[in-house]
Structures are given as C-alpha cells and as structure tokens.
C-alpha cells in the first residue's frame, strides 16, 4: 500500500492566509490600539499634556502648546522595553521575556521672530505605536481542534483525524513600530489664547510570526496510513502602513494659574500592504513527509475615526497639576470598500468585518493625570520630578484588556544649554487568547516596563 497526498491535504489549514483573513475587525483595531504617543516629559506625566504642550512633544499632544516654547531646541529620544509575558495553557505556564532597545524620536522646535506674541515651528520624526510582543506555550491537550487530513491509499481517499490527545506548542512574536514625520506650528493669537496645527506623514512596519506544532507525543496515532508524528505550521506577515494625519488644537488661559486645552485629530485613511507566507509540514512515523508553501500579498485601506483630546492644567509656583481625556470611537473604524465591486467576495467580506467592528467595539475615554514639581537647589540649578497615570479601557469592553500605565520621570539640566528628561512607564494586563489550533485557549499575563530618555540642546530664540 502507498500513501499519497494532494495539495489540499495541507492547504485546508491555511485558509486564513489564502483567503486574506488577516483583514479582520481585530486587525483593523490593532493598527492603533496601543498608541501611547511620545515624549519623556509628557509621558512621565502620564500623557496629561493637552493643556500644556509646551515642549516639542506638543506636536503630537496639542500643537497650540508650541506657542509657549521660549527657546529653540533640538532633541533626540531613545527607549528601552522590558516585556514579560507569562502564558498559561492547560496546567502549564511559561514565561516569555523580551528586551528591545530602539530610537524613538528626534526633531526640533524653532521660535520665529514676531512683532508681538509668538510663533513656533516644529518638525519631528516620532514613534507613537510599538508592536513588540512575545507569547509561547506548550501542553498536552485532549481538546479536539478538528485538524484532519485527506489521505489517498491505493486510489481511495479518506479523511483522518489528528486532532486530540496530542502535545501542542505555539509561539507568536511581533515587532516594529508606527511613526509620524510631522510639520507643526503653534501661534499665540492673544496673550491668553493660542492655536496650532500639525500635519503628519504616518508610516509603520510590523513583522509578525506564528509557529504551531502538534505532536503525537504518546503514540496515539500509530496505525498506517494515519501514523501521524508531527504537524508544523509557520506563518509570517510583514505589514507596512502609510497615511496622512492632520491635528489641530487650541489652548487658553482661564485665570493666571489655570488653562484649558483641546486638540482634534481628523479622520484619515491608512493604507496597509501585507506580505504573507505559510510553510506547513506533516511528518509520519515512517519518515514520510509532505511540505506546502503558500505566499500572498494584500493591499487595502482602513479609515481611522477622529480623536478628541481635552484637558486642563493648574500651575502654581514650582508645581504643575494636569489632567486630560481622550475620546476615541473604536466602532467608527472601517475598512474602505469604495474601490471594490459590491458583488465581489472581497467586498462582502470587508463589509461583514465592518459590521463586526460596529457591533463589537465601543466608544472609550482614556483618562490621564500628571504632576510636575520643580525642586530647586539654588538659583541656577533645579530638578523636575514627575509622576502620572493613564487609564486605557479595552476597545472591545473586555475588562481583562483594560490597561493602566503608571509613570514616573525627572528632568535634569546638563550645563547651560542641555536638558535630559527621563521617564519610566509600567503597565500590566491580561487577556484570553485562542485560535483554531488551540480552541482551549491560553491566558496571558503581561507586564511591560519602558524607559524613555530624551536629550535636548537648547538655544536662544534671538
């Protein structure tokens, strides 16, 4: 007897790649789900910067704040991430550490000569989303994941299960970032009121890999022709994103010590280009092996809804107290379907995903609060101490996915013309994850600690 496979023996389990199923509701949300912004000073205060914005990171938080910058600056920012994921599957737990160091931001703010008031230009290349993550687990499972293969023996084809009482292992890795190249200005329209505008070229790249192994570790499948030994699936995805974003803002003084700020990011389209590859192997006890490789390319657009930031700041000698809220309607995210035939399968698939987004995702308010205290040692030297908190409700309403970022930071002058700002951000969350290969699912408990260091060279506006 001779065992024989056709190509569909393995292609069955690659449907999500071959049918373009990466264009799902969750993937559209994922593009900006972990957006935290940039700036060691602003993030050290929890990102409660809408009513401040008075350093180069105001290009992102509220460009109107640039008008309050007295001196020009050139800045460079780096970051270090310590990511810790403990994944529990069945009765097994595995710790997955990930350490990443990278460039985060650079640019400059330039005050222009004016007859009255002020006008400040800003330009910067700044990363606002980081996609770094790692998860892996392994465990023996009795759950049926419906993994079957058609095997032809002597001209007769029959489906055989290889779907339970097996050892399963999975590893998922992602890396990359989304950044903005921004041109911005802030202008004082009166002694108590300022406005500003930022135009950003958005671009990003994410590399994603998925590996799944199913093994007959206890020899439950040993009878020919279904004497399965191991099934291996490796999938890779490289996604690049591009788009244009416009953000406008205003801020005004209510009293000498209290100010309010508002900024709005207008809706915009992000173009996503994806390159996929899938490699599968099925190995039998007698050494027989079948391999399949698939590749794919997809090009589509996602419409991002508007975002509103509003907040206030209380400033008294040596002490600054700030708060802000960000309104984001995740259910307004949509795949752009205008360029597809309404009768096409692709149009119908994206339309269904848009309905899923509208029904399963929600409007949220991200809340932030921060404090900054100037500790003076003498007339020429002082250190700024900062602390903050940011609360990010989960887009889908799952409370396990809610995130709270606790931050601390400091600002230290270096000589007469340099400033170093540093921030430490710590956040933790949990989530239940599952896929067609591991229907039982795994619980992930994640702790992410991030350090940002920003060095600025200051120069006079004259």
N, C-alpha and C positions, 0 to 999 in steps of 0.2 A: 504493500500500500504506500502511496505517495501523497504527502500533504502539499496543498497548493493554495496560494493566496492571490486574490485580485487586489488592485489598488484600493478599493473601497474597504478592505479589511481593516485598514488603519485610518483612512480619511474620515470615517464616521466620527471619531472622537476629536476631530479638528474643525468641527462645524463653526465654532465661534470665530475662527480665523478666516476660513474660506468664504463665509457669508458676511464678513465685515461686521461682526457683532461687537467690535470694540466701540462702535458708535452707540453707546448705551446711555441712559439717563445718568447713571453714576459717573461715567467718564466725562460727560459734559460738566457736571458739578465739580469733578476732581480738578479741572483746569485751574480754578482759583480758590478752591476750598480752604487751602492752607495759607492764604495770603496774609502776611503779617507786616509788610512794609519794610522800611529800613531806617537806619539812623541810631547810633549807640545812645545818644542823649534822649531822643524821643522814645525809643523802646525801653530804655532804663526807667522811664516814667510811665510805662505800660502802654505807650502809644496814645496817651491823652494829650494830643498835640494840636487839635483842630483850632483852638483859640490862641495858640502860641505860634507855631510855625516859623519862629524867628531864628532858624538856622537852615542850612541847605536842605535838610530833610523836609522842610516846608514845601518843596516842590511836589512831594507826594501827599502830605497830610493836608495842607492848605496853602496854596501859593500866595495868598494875600499876606501871610506872615513874613514873606521875604522882605516886605517893605520896612520891617523893623530891624533889619540887619544893618548895623552901623559900620562894620568893617568888612572888606572883602576877604574871601577865604578860598583856599584850595584844600580839598580833603581826600583822604583815602581810608577805606574801611575794609577790614577782614573779619572772618568769622571762623569759629571752631565749634563743631557739633559733636556731642557725645550722646548717641542714641542707644537706648536699651529696651529691647522687646522680649518679654517673657511670654512664650506661647504654650498654651496647654491644649493637648489633644488626647482624647480618651483619658487615660490616667497618667500620661507622660507630660513633663514640662521641659522646655528647652529655652535657654537664654541666648538671645541674638544681639551681640553688641556691634555697633557701627560707629566709626570715628571718621569724621570728614572735616578737613580744613580748606577754606577757599577764600578767594576775593569776593567782596560783597558790594562795594560801591566806590565810586570816585567821581569827582566833579569840582565845580567851583561856583561861588556866588560873587557877583560883581556889582557894587553900588555905582550908579551913574551920576554925574554932576547934574544938579537940578537947581532952579531958581528958588523953589520952595518945596517943602515936603521931601519925598524920597522916591527913587525908583531903583529897583534891584533886579538884575538879570541872573538867572541860574541855568546851569547846564550840568547834566549828570548822567552817569550810567550806573543804574542801581538795581539790585536784585530784590524782588518783592515776594517771590514764592520759591520755596525749596522743596524738592520732591524726594529727598533722601529717606529711605526706609528699608528695613530688612525683617523678614519673618521666615521661620522654618520650624518644622516639627516632624516627628516620626512616631508611629504607634501601630499596634496590631488591631485591626477592626473587623467586627462581624457585620457591620452595616453594608447593605447592598448598594453599590454605586452604578449598577446597570452597565458595566463595562463588558461588552460582548464582541465577538469577532466571528465572521463567517469563514469557515474552513472547508475547502473542497478536497475530498478524498475519492480517488477513482471516479471522477466525474460527478460526484454527488456533493452538493453544498449543504452545510448545516451550521447554524449559529451555536456557539459555545460560550458559556459564561466564564468570566474571570473576574468576579465582582464582589466577593466577600470571603471572610476568613483569610485575609491577606495582610501583609505588612505594608503600610503606606507612608511615604515620605514626601514632603513638599517644601519648596523654598521659593520665596518671592523677594526679588530685590528691585528697588527703583532708585534712580539718581538723576540729578540735573536741577535746573532752576529756570524761572521765568524772570526776565529783566526788562527794564524800561530805559530807553535813551530819551531824556527829557529836556526840552527847552521851556523855560518858565520865566515869568516876571511877576513882581509884586509892586504896586504903586500906592503911595499914600494919597488918597483923594481929598482928605482934610486932616486936621490934627487928630481926629478921633476915629477916622474911618479909612480902611484900605481895601483894595481889591487885587485879584491876581488871576493868572491863567497859566496852565501847564498843558503842553502838547507832547505826548509820549509815543514813541515807536516801541510797541510791545513785541518782544521776541523771546522764545524759550526753546528748550530741548529737554526731553525726558527719555531716559533709557530704562526699559523695563524688561525683566527676565523672569520666567516662570519655569520651574522644574518639578515634575511629578514622577514618582517611581512607585510601582505596585509590584510586590514580590510575593511569590509563593514560599514564604519562609518555613512553613510547616508541612510542605509537600502534600497539600490537599488536592493539587491538580497534577496527577502523575500518569493518567491514562491516555494513551495515544488515541486520537490525534490532538487532544486538548491538554497535553502535558506542559502547561504554561510554566515558565520560570520567572520571567520579569517583563514588565511593560515600562518603557521610559518615554516621557514626553518632555521636550524642551521647546519653549516658545520665547521669542524675543520681539520686542517692539521698540522702535525709535520714533518718537513723535516730536515734530517741530511745530511751533506756533508763531504766528505773526499777526499784527493788527495795529490800529491807531486808536489812542485814547485821549480824550480831552477832559480836563478837570478845571473847574473854575471855583473861586472862593472869595469870601468877604470876611472881614472881622471889624469889630467896632468896640469902642470903649463906652461902657455904661456909666462908670464912675472912674475916678483916678486909679482905683485899685481892682476894678472888675471889668473883664472884657468877654465878649461872646464871639464865636466864630462859626462859619458854615461853609462847607465845600460840597460840590456835587460832581461826581464822575458820570459823564453822559454814557448812554448805551453805545456799545460798539461791537463790531464783528471780530472774532478771532478765527483765522484760517488755520486749520490743523492738517498737516501732512504726516501720514503714518506709513512706515515700512515694517512689514511683518515677516517673520519666518517661523516655521514649525518643523521640528525634527522628531520623528517617532520611531521607536524600535520595539519589536516584540520578539522575545527570545524564549526558546523551548528547552526542555531538559536535554534533548539530544544534540543541542548546539545549533539547531536550525534558527535562522534569524531573518526577519523581514524589516526593512527600513523604508521610510517615506519622508520626503522633504517637500514642504509647500512654502511658497512666498506670496506676498500680496502687497499692494500699495493702495492707499485710500486718501482722498483729498476732499475735505468738507469744511463747513463753517459753522461756528456756534455764536449766537447772539447773546452777549452779556448784558444784563439789565443795569439800570442806573444804580448808583450807590450814593447815599447821602450821609455826610458826617456833620455833626453839630456838637458844640461843647462850650464850656466856659472855663475861665481861669481867674483865680484870686491871687493877686500879687501884693505882698506886703514886704517891708524890708527884710532881705535875706531869705524869705520863704515864698515859694510858689506852690499853689494847690490847683490842680487841673482835673477836669473830667471831660469825657466825650462819649458819644454814642454813634454807632454806625448802623444805618438801616440798609438791609440787603434783602431783596426779594428773590430767593433762590428759585422759586417756582416760575419766575419770569425768564429763566434761562431757556434758550430754544435752539434746536438745530435749524439752520437756514435751509428751507426746502424750495425756494423760489425757482431755482435753476433745474429742477427735476420734473420729468413728466409725471403728472398726477396718477397715471395708470401704472407707473413702474413700481416694481417691488421695493426699490430703494426709497422712493418717496413714501410709500406706505409704512416701511419700517421706521424711518425717521419721524413720521407723523405719530406713530404709536409711541415712540420714545418721548416725544414732546408731551403727549397726554400723560405719560408716566411721570415726567418732571412736574407737570402742573398739579398732579394729584398726590404725589408722594413727598414733595418738598415744600418748604414754607417760607414765610417772611420771618426774619430774625432781627434782633437788636443786639449788636455787640457792644458791651459796656466796658469802659476803660477809666481808670483813675490813677493819678500820679502825684508825686510830691518831689520838690527840689529844694534843698536847703544849702545856702552858702555859708560855709564855716571859714571865717576869716582868721588868719593867724597874725597878719599885720596889714598895713595899708596897701602893700604890693602883692600879697600872696593869699590865696584862699582856695579851698577845695569844695566843689559842689557835690553833695550827697543826694542820691536819688533812689526812689522806690516806686513801684507801681503794680497794678493788677489789671488783667484783661480777661474778659469772660466771652467765650465763643460758643454760643449754642449750636448744636448739631443741625445741619441743613435739613435732615430728614426727621427731626423730632425725637430721635433716639437719645435718651438722656445719657446712656453709656458713652456716646460720642461727644458729649459736651466737654469743652476744654477750658481750663483756667490757666493762664500764664502769670506766674509770679516773677517779678523782675526787680533787680537792684542795679545801681550804677553809680559812677562817680566821674567828675571832670577835674582834671589836674592841668594847670598851666605849666608849660615847659619853656622856660626862658620868657622873653618878652613877646615873641611872635608865634608861639606854637601852643596848641591845646590838644590834650589827649582825653578822649571820652571812652569809657568802657561800660559795658552792660552785661549782666548775667540774666538769662531767661530760662526758667524751668517750668515745664508743663507735663502733665500726665493725663492719660485717658485709656479707656478700654473699648474693645469692640469685638463683636462676634462675627467671624468670617467663615464663609463656606463657599463651595463651588461644586460643579457636577462630579468631580472626582472624590471629594471628601464631604458627602452630604451630612455627616455627623457634625461637622464644623469644628472650629478651633477658637479659643478665647485668647485674645491678645491684650496684654497689659503693657503699656508703653510709657517710658519716662524719657523725655527729651530735654537735655541741658545744652544751651547755646551761649557762647561767649562772643561778644562783638567788641572790636577795638577800632576806634576812629581817631586818626591823627589829622589835624588841620593846621595849615600855615595861614596866619592872619596878616593882612596888610591894610594900610590906611586907605580910605576912600578918596583922599585928596591926592 
